[in-house]
Each structure stands twice: as C-alpha cells, then as structure tokens.
Amino acid sequence: MDSSLDERTERRLERFVGEWLTNANVPGVSVAVLEDGEPVYAGGFGSRELTTNAPATPDTLYGIASCTKSFTTLSILMLAEDGRLSVDDPVTDHLDRVELHGVDGEITLHDLMTHSSGLPSLGVSTVLLYRLTDVEEYGVPLGGRDDFYRHLNGAQDEIAGPAGERFMYNNSGYTLLGEVVSTVSERRFDEFVADEILRPLEMTRSGFDSDLIEADDAMTPHALIDGQAEPTPYPHRPLSYPAGGLIAPVTELMSYLRLQMNGGSVDGAELVSSDTLARAHKGHQSDDHREYGYGWSRETVAGRTVIGHGGSLGVSSSYLGFTEDGQYGVAIGANTTPEPRPPTVGHGLFAILTGQDPYTTVPYFARTRRFDQLTGEYESYRGIKTATVEEDAGTLRLTTHGALGDQSSVLLPTSPEAPGSTFEAPTMSGHRKPVEFDTDGDGVDLYHDRKRYHKR
C-alpha cells in the first residue's frame, strides 16, 4: 500500500525501525500503522529468511504468539453475548476434565482471562517451545490433551491465593478458555475463530495451520543465539492455539485493530457490541505499571492511554496496540525475539506518531540513551585508579579496579523512571552511598566515595 503518513513522520518511523533491526540483530520485521481508523502505512524491513535474503514485506506471515489471546477473549465475549455462557461461569461448568479449585471458590472464566486465578505459570509453553525448536528438553510429558490435563490437575497446591489477589501470567488458563470455546460452540477453537472472526474481517491468509509457515511470503523463525540469528523450526503447538497460535500478516491485523478501535464493527460487519468489547479493554487486574483486561493491557505511553498486547515464541514476536482515543493503531511482526521486543518498539512508534521523541518519552529508550552516555571506562587523577561502569539488568554496575582486587557495586538511580545524574550504591551495612555523574562539561565525570573519575 502507498503510505499516506506525512513525509517527516515516515522518515522518522523508518529510521527508528531500521536502527532497531541493526542494534538488536533482527533479521526481518513488518510494521503497519492506522490513523483515525484507516491504514496509512505498511512496510517490510530486512529479510524474512536470511539464507536466501528474501525480503520481509507488509504481507509477510508471522507467528503472532500471545497477541492471539485477544482473539480468544473475543470468542468468549461473542459466546457470552449470544447467551451461551457468562464470563462469571466457573470453568468447571464447561470442562468436566478440570479438577482444580480456587482458594475461595471456583475458578471463573474472568479469572482465567485476567490471569488472576491464583494459578502461577505451569511452564507448558516453555516446555513445548523449547522442545519444538530443539533448544532444550525438560522431560515433562506434554504430548497431547491428556498429558495437559494431568499436568494442570496436578498443580492444585501451586495455587498461590484467592482469585484477584495477584496477577500471574498463565498460558494454560488460555488453553482452557479455548477448550471452553470449543465445548460451547461445538467446533474446534481454530474453526470458531476462522468462521466468526477471521472470515468476517477478510483475514483470508491468517490462521493456525502450520502449513502457513511454508507459504509464499512467510517468515522463517530465527533464534538469537549469542546474538546471532539462526533459523529454527516453527514451534507448531495445537494445544496452545488459544494462548499463542495465530499466524498472520500485519496488513490483515490492521483489519482486526480497526474492529477493536471501532467498537466491535468494521465495514458493516458487527462481530460484537461496543459495550461488550469495552469489557475486554477495561483494566480488571493490576500488573505493575499496567492494568490487564481480557487479552489486552492498558498503560500510559507518550502521554496517551494505549491498549495493547505483545507476543513471543522465542523465534518470532509481535505487538498490537492502539490509542484509546482511536487515533492511532500499530501492528508489528518480527521473525525472532529481540531486545527490545516489539511492544517497546511499538511504544516508540506511538511517540513518533504523536510528534514526540521516543528517546525522551519512552522509558526504555530514555534509559538506554542515558546509560550509553554513562557506561564505559573511567580513571582518576593521573590514572592512579580506574573504574568500569556497565549496564546490568536495567541499572548500572560500578567496578573499581586496584592492585588488591576489584570492588563492585550496583548503582540504583534516584529517579528510577528517568535516570538522571544521581545514583545510590547499597552497602552491606544498610546504607546507600551517593554516586554522581557530571555530564555538563566536555566529557563525563564520576564522583564515587572520595574519588573523581574521568570517562576515557
């Protein structure tokens, strides 16, 4: 499609995405943008397959992983609107194979959709993804539905508390939701989604069949091993279709985003009422800095409320998101799982679309730019003492070097959301020593303990 973004915004978007591919070693990615409900941009970057260097295009098929979850919750809500179930139903009302019981009552469909049942992750996706991509074998029997239910029902003692007490992301809960859709609709889950969602939205190339990854213009999955992208098998998992099995191009995902942004209808096709769909977008359960709804999260991005969800299969990843005011929507598909991941990049795109700088308004990129400025090798007066500052799991680590050995300290920013010049180094005595960086001059100076270091 021809872009109708203004030229400056398009240049900024493409430069930003290109830098991501280069810095994170992403083989290929596709990006699509909606503005006021209309597609305004779709582009492919890099290679969908490295061996032949086949280009990624706007129509490249990707495994969108957990972005599938909102298709599962939409299916539940459509059945609820038809009066065939209620989100407050205990899961055992529809699945007699489930033997789990909540701490203070039966686990409901609402509890599963919001990851708030009290059941922690049971590792099913980890076992299957690692097994099917030949990364690692855990020896856990998960060959089919019988094994899945045995694994699930054996986890009664793992339930950590009453429903709603804490958010614990749980793919197995979404597997159960798909089983409910199948039982209530008397159709396989993938058939229901195809009949009731994909076809009305004219998502003709999207689906769950593993053969899609062999189709023309489909991604080749890649694992990042020691920073290098290596082709891998696609982890096709019918058991996990509802949790993360959909394969789709970003061009067709734009149609799905239009549905979400337009209250449940698009181009004359109404799948669900706006009031029902609003329940999916509402924040039901706190998750750190976000609120989780039904297969969607709500958070503030570049000053806007954004409703979105990411997904990762380890060898592919994705993001779907839109501003609550309906102005912008973004879809991203990638043929690996890099850092930063597509949701973070999507937040950067929202900043660009709203005329802002992602390196100042999106915490990840602001932190990255600041840490790039501060990390490196330092030395004191005449090189008598030296020090190294490195990024370490989202903060900084200072290591001072001396003849009698090295000493290392974690540096915690006094302003965690937007690290500035002042940090603190916790000590075993329970105190925190101040550490300060001075970036106002020609270089960077570091003040720690009684020493002043200069960045080389």
C-alpha positions in Angstrom: 0.0 0.0 0.0 1.1 3.6 -0.6 1.9 5.5 2.6 -0.2 8.5 3.5 1.8 9.4 6.5 3.4 12.8 6.3 6.9 12.6 4.9 8.7 13.7 8.1 6.9 11.2 10.3 7.5 8.4 7.8 11.2 9.1 7.7 11.4 9.2 11.5 9.5 5.9 11.7 11.6 4.1 9.2 14.9 5.4 10.7 13.7 4.3 14.2 12.7 0.8 13.0 15.9 0.4 11.0 18.1 1.3 14.0 16.2 -1.3 16.0 16.9 -4.0 13.4 20.6 -3.1 13.3 21.1 -2.7 17.1 19.1 -5.8 18.1 20.2 -8.0 15.2 16.6 -8.6 14.0 16.6 -10.4 10.6 13.2 -9.1 9.4 10.1 -7.2 10.6 6.9 -5.8 9.2 5.1 -2.7 10.5 1.6 -1.3 9.8 0.0 1.9 11.1 -3.6 3.1 11.3 -4.6 6.7 11.7 -8.2 7.6 12.5 -9.3 4.1 11.6 -7.6 4.0 8.2 -4.4 2.2 7.1 -1.7 4.9 6.4 1.5 2.9 6.4 2.7 -0.7 5.9 6.3 -1.7 5.3 8.8 -4.6 5.5 12.3 -4.2 6.8 15.2 -6.7 6.4 14.9 -10.3 5.5 12.1 -12.7 6.2 14.7 -15.5 5.6 18.4 -15.0 5.8 19.7 -17.9 3.7 18.1 -16.6 0.5 17.9 -13.0 1.7 14.2 -13.0 0.8 12.8 -9.6 1.9 10.2 -9.0 4.6 7.2 -7.4 3.1 4.0 -5.8 4.6 2.3 -9.1 3.8 4.8 -11.5 5.4 3.2 -14.0 7.7 4.4 -14.2 11.3 3.6 -16.3 14.3 2.0 -13.6 16.5 2.2 -15.6 19.7 0.3 -14.1 22.6 -1.4 -11.4 20.5 -3.7 -14.4 19.9 -5.1 -14.1 23.4 -7.4 -11.2 22.5 -8.9 -13.4 19.7 -9.6 -16.0 22.4 -11.2 -13.5 24.7 -13.2 -12.0 21.9 -14.5 -15.5 21.2 -15.6 -15.9 24.8 -17.3 -12.5 24.7 -19.1 -13.3 21.5 -20.5 -16.5 23.1 -21.4 -14.5 26.2 -23.3 -12.0 24.1 -25.2 -14.9 22.5 -26.2 -16.1 26.0 -24.3 -19.3 25.7 -22.0 -18.6 28.7 -21.1 -15.9 31.2 -17.6 -14.7 32.0 -18.5 -15.3 35.6 -19.1 -19.0 35.0 -16.8 -21.4 36.8 -14.6 -23.1 34.2 -15.8 -26.5 35.7 -19.3 -25.6 34.4 -18.0 -26.2 30.9 -15.0 -28.5 31.3 -15.5 -31.6 33.4 -11.9 -32.6 33.0 -10.7 -29.7 35.1 -10.2 -30.7 38.8 -8.6 -27.5 40.1 -10.5 -25.4 42.7 -9.8 -21.8 43.7 -8.8 -20.9 47.2 -12.1 -19.1 47.9 -14.4 -20.6 45.3 -14.3 -22.0 41.8 -12.0 -20.5 39.1 -14.1 -18.5 36.7 -13.6 -17.6 33.0 -13.0 -14.0 34.1 -10.2 -15.2 36.4 -8.5 -17.0 33.5 -8.9 -14.1 31.1 -7.3 -11.7 33.5 -4.5 -14.1 34.7 -5.8 -13.6 38.3 -7.0 -17.1 39.2 -4.1 -17.6 41.7 -2.6 -20.3 39.5 1.0 -19.4 38.5 2.6 -20.3 35.2 2.9 -24.0 34.8 5.6 -23.9 32.2 3.6 -25.6 29.4 4.7 -23.1 26.8 8.3 -23.2 27.9 8.4 -27.0 27.6 6.8 -27.1 24.2 8.6 -24.1 22.7 12.0 -25.3 23.8 11.2 -28.9 22.7 9.9 -27.9 19.3 12.7 -25.5 18.5 15.3 -28.0 19.7 16.7 -25.7 22.3 16.2 -27.8 25.5 14.3 -30.9 26.7 12.7 -30.8 30.2 11.4 -34.3 30.1 7.8 -33.2 31.1 5.1 -35.3 29.4 3.1 -33.0 27.2 2.3 -35.0 24.1 -1.4 -34.1 23.9 -4.6 -33.1 25.8 -4.5 -36.0 28.2 -1.0 -35.0 29.3 -2.0 -31.4 29.5 -4.9 -32.1 31.9 -2.8 -34.4 34.1 -0.2 -31.6 34.3 -2.8 -29.0 35.1 -4.7 -31.0 37.6 -1.6 -31.9 39.5 -1.0 -28.2 40.3 -3.7 -27.7 42.9 -1.1 -27.0 45.6 0.6 -24.4 43.4 -2.4 -22.0 43.6 -0.9 -19.0 45.4 -4.0 -17.3 46.8 -7.6 -16.1 46.2 -8.7 -15.0 42.8 -7.9 -11.4 42.1 -5.2 -11.2 44.7 -2.3 -11.1 42.3 -1.5 -11.1 38.5 0.3 -14.2 37.3 0.5 -14.6 33.5 -0.8 -18.0 32.7 -0.8 -19.5 29.2 -2.5 -22.7 30.5 -5.5 -20.6 31.5 -5.9 -19.5 27.9 -5.7 -23.1 26.7 -8.7 -23.8 29.0 -10.5 -20.8 27.5 -10.0 -22.3 24.1 -11.4 -25.6 25.3 -14.4 -23.7 26.6 -14.9 -22.1 23.2 -14.7 -25.5 21.6 -17.1 -27.1 24.0 -19.8 -24.4 24.0 -19.6 -23.7 20.2 -19.3 -27.4 19.3 -16.5 -26.5 16.9 -12.7 -26.7 17.2 -11.3 -23.5 18.6 -9.4 -22.7 15.4 -12.5 -23.3 13.3 -14.6 -21.0 15.5 -12.0 -18.2 15.2 -11.8 -18.7 11.4 -15.6 -18.7 11.0 -16.6 -16.0 13.4 -13.6 -13.5 13.3 -11.1 -14.1 10.5 -13.6 -14.5 7.6 -15.9 -11.5 8.6 -12.7 -9.4 8.8 -11.5 -10.7 5.4 -8.3 -12.0 7.1 -8.0 -14.6 4.4 -4.3 -15.5 4.8 -4.4 -15.7 8.6 -4.9 -19.0 10.5 -3.4 -21.6 12.8 -2.3 -24.3 10.3 1.5 -25.0 10.4 1.4 -25.1 6.6 1.1 -21.3 6.6 4.7 -21.0 7.6 5.6 -22.9 4.4 3.5 -20.5 2.3 4.9 -17.8 0.0 6.0 -14.7 1.9 6.0 -16.4 5.3 8.7 -15.7 7.9 11.4 -18.2 8.7 11.7 -18.4 12.5 15.1 -17.4 14.0 16.6 -17.9 17.4 19.1 -15.3 18.6 22.0 -17.5 19.9 24.9 -15.5 21.3 23.5 -12.5 19.4 23.4 -14.2 16.1 20.1 -15.1 14.3 19.9 -18.8 13.4 17.0 -20.4 11.5 14.9 -22.8 13.6 11.8 -25.0 13.1 8.4 -23.3 13.8 7.0 -24.4 17.2 3.6 -25.5 16.0 1.5 -26.3 19.1 -2.2 -27.1 18.5 -2.7 -27.4 22.3 -1.6 -23.8 22.7 -3.6 -22.3 19.8 -5.7 -20.1 22.2 -2.7 -18.9 24.1 -0.5 -18.1 21.1 -1.0 -19.9 17.9 -2.3 -17.5 15.3 -0.2 -16.8 12.1 -1.0 -13.5 10.3 0.4 -10.6 8.3 0.4 -7.1 9.8 -1.8 -5.9 6.8 -4.6 -8.2 7.9 -4.0 -7.4 11.6 -4.9 -3.8 10.7 -8.4 -5.0 10.0 -8.5 -6.6 13.5 -7.3 -3.4 15.0 -9.9 -1.4 13.2 -12.5 -3.7 14.8 -11.1 -3.0 18.2 -10.8 0.7 17.6 -14.3 1.0 16.2 -16.3 -0.7 19.0 -16.7 -4.2 17.5 -17.7 -3.5 13.9 -15.8 -2.7 10.7 -17.0 -2.1 7.1 -20.5 -3.2 8.0 -19.6 -6.4 9.9 -20.5 -6.2 13.5 -18.9 -9.0 15.5 -19.8 -7.8 19.0 -21.4 -4.8 20.6 -19.3 -1.9 21.7 -20.4 -2.4 25.3 -19.3 -6.0 25.3 -16.0 -5.2 23.6 -15.3 -2.4 26.1 -15.1 -5.1 28.8 -12.1 -6.5 27.1 -10.3 -3.2 27.0 -11.2 -2.3 30.6 -8.4 -2.7 33.2 -9.6 -5.5 35.5 -6.3 -6.6 37.2 -3.3 -4.6 38.2 0.0 -5.7 36.6 2.8 -3.4 37.8 2.5 -0.2 35.8 -0.4 -1.6 33.7 -3.9 -2.8 34.0 -4.8 -6.1 32.4 -8.2 -6.6 30.8 -9.3 -9.6 28.7 -6.3 -10.3 26.5 -5.3 -6.6 26.4 -3.3 -4.3 28.7 -3.8 -0.6 29.4 -0.9 1.7 30.1 0.2 5.3 29.5 2.5 5.6 26.5 3.9 9.1 25.4 1.0 10.7 27.3 -1.7 8.6 25.8 -3.7 5.6 27.1 -2.7 2.7 24.9 -4.4 -0.6 24.8 -2.1 -3.3 23.5 -0.5 -6.7 23.8 2.7 -8.3 22.8 3.7 -11.9 22.0 6.8 -14.0 21.8 7.5 -17.6 20.7 11.2 -17.1 21.2 11.7 -17.4 17.4 9.1 -14.8 16.4 7.4 -11.9 18.2 4.7 -9.3 17.7 2.8 -6.4 19.0 -0.8 -5.0 18.5 -1.8 -1.7 20.1 -4.0 1.3 19.7 -4.6 4.6 21.5 -7.8 4.6 23.5 -9.0 7.8 21.7 -8.9 5.8 18.4 -6.4 8.0 16.7 -3.5 5.5 16.1 -3.0 1.8 15.8 0.2 -0.2 15.3 0.9 -3.8 14.3 4.4 -5.3 14.3 5.6 -8.8 13.4 9.3 -10.0 13.7 10.9 -13.3 12.8 12.9 -13.5 16.1 12.5 -12.3 19.7 15.0 -9.5 20.3 15.6 -6.9 23.0 13.9 -4.5 23.0 10.8 -6.5 21.9 8.1 -5.3 19.6 5.8 -3.9 22.4 8.6 -1.5 23.4 9.3 -0.6 19.8 5.5 -0.1 19.3 5.6 2.4 22.2 8.4 4.2 20.4 6.2 4.4 17.2 3.4 5.9 19.2 5.8 8.6 20.4 6.8 9.3 16.8 3.3 9.3 15.5 2.3 11.9 18.1 5.3 14.1 17.3 7.4 13.2 20.3 11.0 11.8 20.7 10.9 8.1 21.8 14.3 8.6 23.4 12.9 11.0 25.9 9.3 9.9 26.3 9.5 6.1 26.3 11.3 4.9 29.5 13.2 2.0 27.8 14.8 4.2 25.1 15.4 7.2 27.5 17.2 4.8 29.9 19.2 3.3 27.0 20.3 6.6 25.7 21.3 7.7 29.3 23.1 4.5 30.0 25.0 4.7 26.7 26.3 8.1 27.8 27.4 6.9 31.3 28.8 3.4 30.6 32.5 3.0 29.8 36.0 3.1 31.3 37.0 5.8 33.8 40.2 6.8 35.5 41.1 9.1 38.4 43.8 11.7 38.5 46.9 10.6 36.6 45.3 7.2 36.1 46.1 6.0 39.7 42.7 4.4 40.0 40.4 3.0 37.2 36.8 2.1 37.1 34.3 0.5 34.8 30.6 1.4 34.5 28.4 -1.2 32.8 24.7 -1.7 32.2 23.4 -4.5 34.4 19.8 -5.8 34.3 18.2 -2.4 33.9 20.5 -0.5 36.1 24.3 0.3 36.3 27.2 -1.6 37.9 30.3 0.2 39.0 33.5 -1.8 39.4 36.6 -0.1 40.8 40.0 -1.7 40.0 43.0 -1.8 42.2 46.2 -3.8 42.9 44.5 -5.6 45.8 41.4 -6.6 43.7 38.2 -5.2 42.2 35.2 -3.9 44.1 31.7 -3.9 42.5 28.5 -2.1 43.4 25.1 -1.8 41.9 24.1 1.8 41.1 20.4 2.5 41.7 19.0 5.6 40.0 17.4 8.0 42.5 14.8 8.6 39.8 14.0 5.1 38.5 11.6 6.0 35.7 14.1 8.5 34.1 17.6 8.1 35.4 19.5 11.3 35.7 22.8 12.2 37.2 22.4 10.8 40.8 22.6 7.2 41.9 23.0 5.3 45.1 25.2 2.3 45.9 23.7 0.0 48.5 26.1 -1.4 51.1 26.0 -4.4 53.4 25.7 -2.1 56.4 22.3 -1.0 55.1 23.4 2.5 54.0 23.5 3.9 50.5 26.5 5.8 49.2 25.7 8.6 46.8 27.2 8.3 43.3 27.0 11.3 40.9 27.8 11.7 37.2 28.5 15.1 35.8 27.7 15.4 32.1 27.7 19.2 31.8 31.2 19.6 30.6 33.0 18.2 27.5 33.1 14.7 28.9 31.6 12.7 31.7 32.9 12.8 35.3 32.1 10.3 38.0 32.1 11.1 41.7 32.2 8.0 44.0 33.3 7.7 47.6 36.2 10.3 47.8 37.3 10.0 44.2 36.7 11.8 41.0 36.9 9.7 37.8 37.0 11.0 34.2 35.5 8.9 31.4 38.2 7.9 28.9 
